[in-house]
């Protein structure tokens, strides 16, 4: 099996959809010799900030000298982005070889009467096997969706992290934040410390109750304070007050108040893991996470952000106000039709000076003409460019008046990044 055949096999299993539950992944990993038991793990669940928090922790553990893997989803440009080892994406030859190995185990499962593994189960198995083969000491593992029935929930982590809970995947996880929180809290294991990000009070209480029932220490990041936040193009510094101690001038290379919150989660998690403060600081400073308030061009100024739910949209607008308060905003906007389109449109379109609707490359993409009609409720200065490429050609020009912001869908952000490879700023 070569690389293209491997990708075709993995992506072809998308037709099996999402099948929450641990029965299939447990059997698949069992046939593989349970590779996930060969290294220590950090498990990260939540709605917003999972990827950034995972990237921060991954960077710190690498800085500490530990061979460290990172498993995240979805990818922006390449499927190999999801599985990283010590700063590098999985090698294509390794992906091909391990995919063939996993496929053989799936064939055995099918003979035993199991369902075919889903795309996410297969990628999870590939990631764990790759980490084992590469001799990882740690792996930072991001939950795909939910937590309780997510394929990653077979691990026994050193610490579990739950980032802020918002309204997403409600058709699977539940109709409100507390219901969703209970599903996310399914990653909590007996006696394993839980680090909880900023939450609404009822959400916080529900997570704390699960911790109490499982004898898991509950650590709430909201008990700390972020002070003296000072932005600069491409990053920021801030002070953290935690348990009567002040950590001054923490620097990160990601923009937005919410990224400071994510960095605090990583900071506290790494302290809990026994990483020295100076190493944590350097790891946070070096961390990068593409597609989240990422400036990819200076002339004209182009920013991409994968805000696709209400909380993400609010964080983007807050970041634009903080970092680019006087810029005229041209918003290139594309959404998937199964998201809370109206809420995101209201927040982003109301702030933008002009909106251009496009269609992300996805079978679930909303028609840009339909999206334009929704946007008109919040901004009359709206047009339709249909595709991301058309929007890039028409609006990302040296004479562009203002700042061009691409947002609304991670699928669209990945496509934008391919068309506009980031400059070295």
N, C-alpha and C positions, 0 to 999 in steps of 0.2 A: 504494500500500500504506500503510494507516494503522498506528498503533502496535499495536492488537490483532491485526491481520492479521500483522504482523511477528512478534509473540510466538507466535502460533498456528503460523506457518511454522517458526520456530526450534524450538519445543518439539515440534512434530509430527515433526521429524526424529529424535527420540529413538528411534523405532521402528527406525532403522538401527543402533542399538546403538553400541558402541565398536569401532572398527576401527583398531588400532595400525598406524602406518606413516606415511611422509612423502610417498608418491607423490601421493595425492589433494590434500593441502594445498599441496604444491609447485606442482602444476598450477593449482589455484584461485588462489593468490597470483600466479602468473605471468600469468594472464589479467587480473588486477587491476593489473598493472604493478609487482608486488613492493613493496607499501607498507611492509613490514617493514624495508626497506633505507633508509628515509628518516629514521631517528632512531637514536640510540645506545641500547643496552639493557643491563639487568642481569637475569640469568636465575637463578631461584630454584627449586631442586628439594629433595626430602626427603620425610619422612613427617610429622613433627610440627614445627609452627612456621613453615611456609612462608608462610602468610598474614600472620602477625604480623611476620616478618622483612621481607617485601615492604612492608608498611604503614609500618614504621619507615624503610626506605630511601626510599620515596616521599615521606614527610613531610620528610626531610632535604633531598632534591633540590629539593622545592618551596621550602623555607626558603632554599636557596642561590640562588633566583631563576630556576632552570631551568624552562621549560615542561615538565611531566612527566606522563606517563600511567601508569596502573596497571591491569594485567589480572590478575584473580584468579578462582578458582572454589572451591566452588560459591557461589551467592548465598544469602542468608538469607531475604529478603523479596521482592526485585524483581530481575528479570534485569538491569536497568540497573546494579545494584551492581557487576557484574563488570568494567565498563569505566569508568574515571574519568580525568578530565583536570583537573589543577590544583585538586583538592579537590572537584570536582563529578562526579556520575554523568552518563553519556552522556544527552544530551537525547533525549526520545522521538521528536521529529521527525527528528533525525539517525539514530537507530536504525532508524526506518522507511525512510528514504531509502537508507541504506547496505545494509540487508537486501534491499531490492528490487534494488539493484545486484549484490550477491553472488548472489542467486537467478538473475539473468540469466547470470552467469558459470557457475554450476552447470548451468544448462540447456545451455550450450555444451559443458561437460565430458561431460554425459550423451550428447550426440550423438557425442562423440568416443570413447565406449565406457568412460568412467570410472565408478566407483561413485558413488552419491549421497553428497555430503559429510555427515558426522555432525554432530550438534548442537554438539559441542565445536569441530570444525573451522570451522563457520560462525561461531561466536562469536569464535574466534581471528581469523578473517579480518576480521570486522566491527571488532574492537578495533584491529587494525593499520591498517586503512583510516581509522578515526576519528582515530587518533594522527597519521597523515600529514596528514589534512585540517586538523587543528587546529595543525599546525606544532610538534609536540613535539620537544624537544631530547633528552629521555630517555624511556624507558618501562621500568618495572619489570614483568617478566613472570614470573608464577608458573606452574610446570608443572602440568598437570592430573593426570596419573597417570604414574608412572615417570619417563621422561626420554628414553631413546634413541629411542623410537618415538612420543613425544608430539608433537602437532601444533605446539607452540611451539618445537620443536627445529630450526626452520628459521632461527632468528636467529643472529647472530654477536655475542655480547655483549662488553662491556668487562670484565666479571668474572662468573664463575659461582659460585653459592653452593649448598652442599648442607647442609641442616639435618639434625638427628638422624634416623637411619634406624630404623624400627620395622617390625613385622609388620602389613602392610595390603595389600589387593589381591593376596594371595598366589596366587590362582588365575590371575593374569596375570603377575605380576612374579617369582615364584619362591617356593620353600618356606622360605627362611631369609634372615636379614639380609644375608649376603654376596651371595647371588643378587640380592636386591632392590637392594643397593648398586651392583652392576654395571650394572643397568638405569638407576638414577638417574645414575650416572657417565657415561652416554651423552650427557649435555649438555656434557661437557668437550670443548673445542675446542683445536686446535693452538695452543700458545703463550699461551692465555688464562688468566690467574690464576684459581685455584680457592680459595675460602674455605670451609673445612670445619668444621661444627659438631661438638659433642661426640659421639663415637662409641665403640662397643665396639672393642677393639684390632684384631680381624680385619676389621671393616668399615673402620676407618681405614686399615689397610694396603692393602686392596683399592682404595680410592679413590686413595691415594697412588701405587699401582702404575700405575693408569690415567694419572694426571698425568705420571708419569715417561715413560711410553710416548708421550705426546703433547707432551712438552716444555712442559707447563703448570706454572707455579709453584704449589706446594702450600702453603697457609697454614692452620695448624690453630688454631682458636680456643681449643681446650683447653690450649694453651700459656700462655694468660693465666689470671689469677685474679680472681674476684669476691670482694670483701671488704666488710664493714660494711653488709650489706644491711638496710635499714630500711623496713618496710612502713607504708603509711598507706592509709586507705579510698580506693580508686580508683587507687592507684599505689605507687611505692616509689622509694628512692634507693639507690645502691650505688657502691662504688669499683671501678675496674678497674686491675689491674697488667698491663701489656703491654710486653714487651721493655725491662725495667728502668725503665719510666716508670709513675707512678701518676696515673690520671685520677680525681680525687676528686668525690664527690657528683654522679654522673650521675643525672638524674631522668627517670622515665618514668611515663606515665599508665596503665599496665597492671599487673595484679597477678599474682604467682606467680614463684617462682624461675626457672622456665623462660622467663618473659618477659624476665628479666634476661639470660639466655643468648642469646635472640633479639636483644635490643638490642645486645649485644656484637658479634654477627655484623654487624648493620647499622653499628655504630660503625666496625668495622675495614674493612668494605667501602667506606664513605664516605671514610675516611682514604685508602684505596688510590686512590679516584677523585679525590683532591686537594681535598676539601671542608675548609674550615677547622674547627678543633675547636669554636669557639664556635657556629658554624652547626649542626654536628652535634648538639651538646647541645640547642639550641633545637628542632631538628627532632624529636629523640627525645622531648622533653618534650611536644610537641604531637600526637604520633602517637596515633591511636585505632584499635581493631580490634574491632568489635562481636562479641558471642557467645563471647568467650573470657574466662572469669572476669570477666564484666561484671555489676556491680551495677546493677539496673534499678529497684529500689524500696528505700526505707528502712523503711517501716512497712506490712506486715512487711518484713524484710530479704529480698530476692529476688535470687538470683544465677543467671545462665545460663552454661553452658559446653558447647561442642560436643565433649566428650571421647567418642570413639567407638572407641578402641583402647586397648590395655593401657598404653602410654606416656602417652597423654592422660589416662587415668583416674588413673594414679599422680601425674601433675602436678597434677591437680585436688585430690586428697586432700592432697597436700603443701601446696598453696596454702590450702586450708581450715584446716589445722592451723596454718599460719603467720599467716594474717590473721584467722581467726575461731576461736581455740582453745577457747573456752568455749561456743560456740553449739550448741544442739540442732539437728541436721540432719534436715529432711524432704526426702528425695530423690524427685523426680518423674522417673521413669526410662523412657525409650523407646529401642528399638534397631531397627536394620535386621537382618533375619535372615541376611544374607550377611556379617556382621561376626563377630568373635570374641566372641560374646555372653557366654559363660561367664566368660572372663577379666575382662572389663569389669565384669560383675555382681559377681564376687567382690571386686574392689577397692572399688567404690563402695558396694555394699550392706553390706559388712562394716563400713564406717565410719559409715554413716548410722544415725540412731536409728529412723527409719521410712522405708519405701520404698512409693511408689505407682507402679504400672506403667501406662503409657499406650501408645497407638499413634501413631507419627509419621504424617504424611500422605504416604504413599509406597506404591507397589505392592510395595516390598520390605520393608515394615514387619513386624516380628514381632508376632504376636497377643499382646496384653497379658496374657491368661490363661496362655499358654505361658511368657511371660517371668516371670510371677509364680511359677510353679513352679520356675524356675531360681533366682530370687532367694531362695526359701525355704531353699535349701541354705546360705545365708550370713546370712540375717536373717529371723527368724520374724515380725517386726512388719511385715507387708507386706499391701497391699491393691491393688485394681485400680480405676482411675478411667476406663478405656477411652480417653477422649479427653483431649487437652491442655486443651481448654476446660473440661471437667468438673473436672479437677484444679485449674485456676485458680479456678473458682467455689467449690470446696470448701476449698482450702487457702491461697489468697492473700487473707486477710481481716485486718482490723485487729487481731483478737484471736488471730491465729495464734501458736501456742506454738513459737517457734524460728525458724530460718532455712530458707527454702524454696529448694532448689537444683534447677534443671531441667537434666538432662544425659543424654547417651547417643547423641544424633543431632543433626546440624546441621539436618536437616529439622524436628525438633521445636523446636529453638532458634529458628528463623525463625518458626514458628507462635506460639511463646510471646511473641516480641517484637511480633508483630502484635496479640496479645490484651492485652499489657501494654507499651504504648509507654514507653520509658525516661524516667524523671523526670530533671530537672536536679538533680544531687546537690550 
